[in-house]
Amino acid sequence: MIHDRFTIRSLDDICYYLRKYRRVREDWRVDFYNEFDTLLLTFENDEETIERMKDDDELYAMVTEWMDVALMMGKEY
C-alpha cells in the first residue's frame, strides 16, 4: 500500500496531488496536512473517490465538499 503525506496551502494543491493517483493500480492513501502539521483530509482509493477523480471539475467539487466538512469540524486551514 502506498501511503503519502503532503503539506498543502490551497485546495488546488490537494487536486494537484490527487491527480497523480488517477492511474495508480495498487491501494493508496494520501494524508493532507496544513502548515501547522494538523491533519486536514485523508483520501483513499475507494470506488467513489476513484470515480470522482476522473473529471477535474468533479475532483475539485469532491475536495471542496470534504474541506467544508474539515472546517466545520474545527480544522484550521
C-alpha positions in Angstrom: 0.0 0.0 0.0 1.2 3.5 -0.9 0.8 5.9 2.0 1.8 9.5 1.3 1.7 12.7 3.2 1.6 16.2 1.8 1.5 19.7 3.3 -0.9 21.9 1.4 -1.7 25.6 1.3 -4.7 25.6 -1.0 -7.4 23.4 -2.5 -5.5 23.4 -5.8 -2.6 21.7 -4.0 -4.9 18.9 -3.0 -6.3 18.5 -6.5 -2.8 18.6 -8.0 -1.6 15.7 -5.7 -4.7 13.6 -6.2 -4.4 13.8 -10.0 -1.2 11.9 -9.7 -3.1 8.9 -8.3 -5.6 8.6 -11.1 -3.7 5.8 -12.8 -2.2 4.1 -9.7 -3.4 0.5 -9.6 -2.3 -0.5 -6.1 -4.0 0.6 -2.9 -3.1 4.1 -1.8 -3.9 6.6 1.0 -2.9 10.2 0.9 -3.0 12.5 4.0 -3.1 16.2 3.7 -1.8 18.5 6.4 -1.8 22.2 6.9 1.3 24.2 7.5 0.9 23.8 11.3 1.2 20.0 10.8 -2.5 19.3 11.5 -4.2 16.6 9.6 -7.0 18.1 7.4 -8.1 15.4 5.0 -7.4 11.8 4.0 -8.3 10.2 0.7 -8.1 6.5 -0.2 -8.6 4.6 -3.4 -12.2 3.6 -2.7 -14.7 3.3 -5.6 -16.4 6.7 -5.2 -13.1 8.6 -4.9 -11.7 7.0 -8.0 -14.8 7.7 -10.0 -14.9 11.3 -8.9 -11.2 11.8 -9.7 -11.7 11.0 -13.4 -13.1 14.5 -14.1 -11.2 17.7 -13.0 -14.5 19.5 -12.1 -15.8 16.6 -10.1 -12.4 16.2 -8.4 -12.5 19.9 -7.3 -16.1 19.5 -6.1 -15.1 16.5 -4.0 -12.2 18.3 -2.4 -14.3 21.3 -1.7 -17.0 19.3 -0.1 -14.5 17.5 2.2 -12.7 20.7 3.0 -16.0 22.2 4.1 -16.5 19.2 6.4 -13.0 19.6 7.8 -13.6 23.3 8.5 -16.9 22.6 10.3 -15.0 20.1 12.5 -12.7 23.0 13.6 -9.7 22.2 11.4 -7.6 25.3 10.6 -6.7 25.8 7.0 
